[in-house]
Amino acid sequence: CREYGMFEIDVLRAVTSNAAKALGKPELGSIKIGGIADIAVLNYEDSPFDFTPLTPFGAKGTKQYKCYLTLSDGQIVWRR
């Protein structure tokens, strides 16, 4: 992640708690007692990825996060 200008913790915040706040759902995007159980199981792995369509300057990477399981409110909603 650092090769693209963000630390891993900043990437994870951007797609969890910060995204929830931006959507006006501050109760989502974090793990806490009594909270809604939305969890993604990720792996950071070697896998070429082309960021060119997503950026004005183009970029290619050699690693990316891949999601293997997603739970929403405690129920499996996606599994690889």
C-alpha atoms as a printed R data frame, in Angstrom:
   type eleno elety resid chain resno       x       y       z
1  ATOM     1    CA   CYS     A     1   0.000   0.000   0.000
2  ATOM     2    CA   ARG     A     2   2.824   2.400   0.753
3  ATOM     3    CA   GLU     A     3   3.907   2.242  -2.868
4  ATOM     4    CA   TYR     A     4   0.601   3.963  -3.719
5  ATOM     5    CA   GLY     A     5   0.855   6.656  -1.065
6  ATOM     6    CA   MET     A     6  -1.223   5.141   1.768
7  ATOM     7    CA   PHE     A     7  -0.391   3.011   4.751
8  ATOM     8    CA   GLU     A     8  -2.418  -0.187   5.209
9  ATOM     9    CA   ILE     A     9  -4.274   1.185   8.245
10 ATOM    10    CA   ASP     A    10  -5.328   4.238   6.205
11 ATOM    11    CA   VAL     A    11  -6.640   2.021   3.398
12 ATOM    12    CA   LEU     A    12  -8.645  -0.053   5.874
13 ATOM    13    CA   ARG     A    13 -10.093   3.068   7.527
14 ATOM    14    CA   ALA     A    14 -10.977   4.507   4.112
15 ATOM    15    CA   VAL     A    15 -13.088   1.477   3.225
16 ATOM    16    CA   THR     A    16 -14.631   0.930   6.679
17 ATOM    17    CA   SER     A    17 -15.195   3.632   9.300
18 ATOM    18    CA   ASN     A    18 -14.527   6.621   7.009
19 ATOM    19    CA   ALA     A    19 -16.817   5.203   4.309
20 ATOM    20    CA   ALA     A    20 -19.558   4.589   6.890
21 ATOM    21    CA   LYS     A    21 -19.285   8.180   8.151
22 ATOM    22    CA   ALA     A    22 -19.396   9.539   4.581
23 ATOM    23    CA   LEU     A    23 -22.606   7.567   3.996
24 ATOM    24    CA   GLY     A    24 -24.152   8.962   7.187
25 ATOM    25    CA   LYS     A    25 -23.994   5.538   8.897
26 ATOM    26    CA   PRO     A    26 -21.480   6.027  11.739
27 ATOM    27    CA   GLU     A    27 -22.830   2.930  13.496
28 ATOM    28    CA   LEU     A    28 -21.274   0.832  10.712
29 ATOM    29    CA   GLY     A    29 -17.633   0.368   9.765
30 ATOM    30    CA   SER     A    30 -16.237  -0.777  13.094
31 ATOM    31    CA   ILE     A    31 -16.260  -3.823  15.348
32 ATOM    32    CA   LYS     A    32 -17.693  -3.271  18.799
33 ATOM    33    CA   ILE     A    33 -19.890  -5.047  21.343
34 ATOM    34    CA   GLY     A    34 -23.526  -4.687  20.323
35 ATOM    35    CA   GLY     A    35 -22.612  -3.446  16.852
36 ATOM    36    CA   ILE     A    36 -23.803  -4.827  13.538
37 ATOM    37    CA   ALA     A    37 -21.453  -7.630  12.457
38 ATOM    38    CA   ASP     A    38 -20.262  -6.601   8.996
39 ATOM    39    CA   ILE     A    39 -16.934  -8.306   8.409
40 ATOM    40    CA   ALA     A    40 -14.775  -8.892   5.330
41 ATOM    41    CA   VAL     A    41 -12.066 -11.547   5.346
42 ATOM    42    CA   LEU     A    42  -9.235 -10.279   3.135
43 ATOM    43    CA   ASN     A    43  -5.864 -11.510   1.975
44 ATOM    44    CA   TYR     A    44  -3.100  -9.239   0.671
45 ATOM    45    CA   GLU     A    45  -1.524 -11.287  -2.096
46 ATOM    46    CA   ASP     A    46   0.684 -11.228  -5.149
47 ATOM    47    CA   SER     A    47  -1.648 -10.474  -8.009
48 ATOM    48    CA   PRO     A    48  -0.982  -8.010 -10.844
49 ATOM    49    CA   PHE     A    49  -3.536  -5.205 -10.977
50 ATOM    50    CA   ASP     A    50  -3.973  -2.296 -13.372
51 ATOM    51    CA   PHE     A    51  -5.136   0.883 -11.615
52 ATOM    52    CA   THR     A    52  -5.031   2.897 -14.870
53 ATOM    53    CA   PRO     A    53  -8.838   3.125 -15.277
54 ATOM    54    CA   LEU     A    54  -9.114   4.411 -11.685
55 ATOM    55    CA   THR     A    55  -6.481   7.145 -11.763
56 ATOM    56    CA   PRO     A    56  -5.729  10.118 -13.990
57 ATOM    57    CA   PHE     A    57  -2.036   9.206 -14.163
58 ATOM    58    CA   GLY     A    58  -2.217   5.402 -14.522
59 ATOM    59    CA   ALA     A    59  -0.564   2.852 -12.289
60 ATOM    60    CA   LYS     A    60   0.034  -0.848 -12.101
61 ATOM    61    CA   GLY     A    61   0.557  -2.900  -8.972
62 ATOM    62    CA   THR     A    62   1.878  -6.304  -8.050
63 ATOM    63    CA   LYS     A    63  -0.191  -6.894  -4.907
64 ATOM    64    CA   GLN     A    64  -3.833  -6.416  -4.046
65 ATOM    65    CA   TYR     A    65  -6.403  -7.235  -1.409
66 ATOM    66    CA   LYS     A    66  -8.748 -10.057  -2.336
67 ATOM    67    CA   CYS     A    67 -11.942 -10.681  -0.428
68 ATOM    68    CA   TYR     A    68 -12.692 -14.300   0.484
69 ATOM    69    CA   LEU     A    69 -15.743 -13.893   2.702
70 ATOM    70    CA   THR     A    70 -18.191 -11.121   3.609
71 ATOM    71    CA   LEU     A    71 -20.618 -11.186   6.530
72 ATOM    72    CA   SER     A    72 -23.423  -8.680   6.982
73 ATOM    73    CA   ASP     A    73 -25.328  -8.564  10.247
74 ATOM    74    CA   GLY     A    74 -23.752 -11.926  11.076
75 ATOM    75    CA   GLN     A    75 -24.879 -13.682   7.859
76 ATOM    76    CA   ILE     A    76 -22.612 -14.787   5.005
77 ATOM    77    CA   VAL     A    77 -23.483 -12.643   1.977
78 ATOM    78    CA   TRP     A    78 -20.518 -13.477  -0.249
79 ATOM    79    CA   ARG     A    79 -17.975 -16.292  -0.357
80 ATOM    80    CA   ARG     A    80 -15.206 -16.871  -2.861
